[in-house]
Amino acid sequence: MPELPELNPVIHGKLRLALLSLLAGVDEAEFIWLREKTGASDGNLGAQLMKLEEAGYVSVEKKFVLRKPQTLYRMTEAGRAALTEYVAALKQLLGTAI
């Protein structure tokens, strides 16, 4: 039996996978937009984005726009590569099942 691929545990979390998938399709995204798209609470979303940031998969920029705080997230090249590797491993794991 061939050895099964290892799925990246940082990406494998449901919300983190959703966040990287969303960020893969845009140049940048506001925290509020990510919250609306995922339906996550502020605290959970913030914690999961921090894990992705600590892994080097997303970058964050905080600024003020018309005196209101704005937090922007971007997928890094490392994040894009990790997501590509994750998808490839998942395809290998599923084999001909899909």
N, C-alpha and C positions, 0 to 999 in steps of 0.2 A: 504494500500500500504506500503510495507517495506521501511524503511529509506535507502536512497541512500548513498553509501560510499563516503567519502571525498577523492578527489585525491590530493596528495601532490603538492602544488603549486610550490615548488622549482624544482621538477622533471618534472612537467607537461609541461614546456616549450619545444618546439620541439627540439631545439639544445641541451638543457641540458639532455633531455631524450636520444638523440642520443649519447651524450658523455658518459653517464653512461652505455648505452648498449655496446658501444665499449670497455670501460674500464673493463666491466664485463668479457670480453673474453680474457684479456691479464693481465700479471703481472704488466706491466707498459707501458706507451706510451709517446713518445715525442710529444711536441707541434706541430711540423711540420707534423707528421703522422696524428694527430687528425685534423689538418687543411686540409690536403689532403683528408681524409676520409669524412669530413663533407662539404667541400667546403665553409666554413665560412671565413670571413675576419679575419685578425689578431686581430683587435680591438674587434669585436663581440665575437670571440672565447675566448679571454682573459677575457672579462667581464663575460661571462657565466661560465667559469672555476673558476673565483674568487667567484661567487655566490655559486658554488658547494663546494668550499674550505671553505667559511665562514659557510656553513651549516654543515661542518664536513664530507661531502660525498666523497671528494677526498683529497689527500695529494699531495704536490708539492715539488720537489727537484730541485734546480738550481745549476748547476756546469759548469765547463769549461772542454772541451775535445779538446785537441790540440789547445788551445787558443780560441776556439769557444764556445759561450754559449750554454748550453743544458738545457732544462727544461723538467723534467719528471713528469708525473702524474700517481697516483695509486688510485684505489678505496679503500676506507677504509671499515672496517667492518660495520660501521654505514651506509655508502653508499650502501653497498650490502644489508643490512637489509631494508633500505628505498626503494630500487628498488624492492625487493621482495614483500614488502607491497603494493607498487604502482601497481605492476602487479596483485596481488591478488584483490585489490580494483577495478581495471579495468575489470577483469574477472567477478567480482560480478556485476558491473555496466552493463556490456554487457549481462550477464545472458546466456540464451540459444541462443542469436543472433549469437554466433560464434561456 
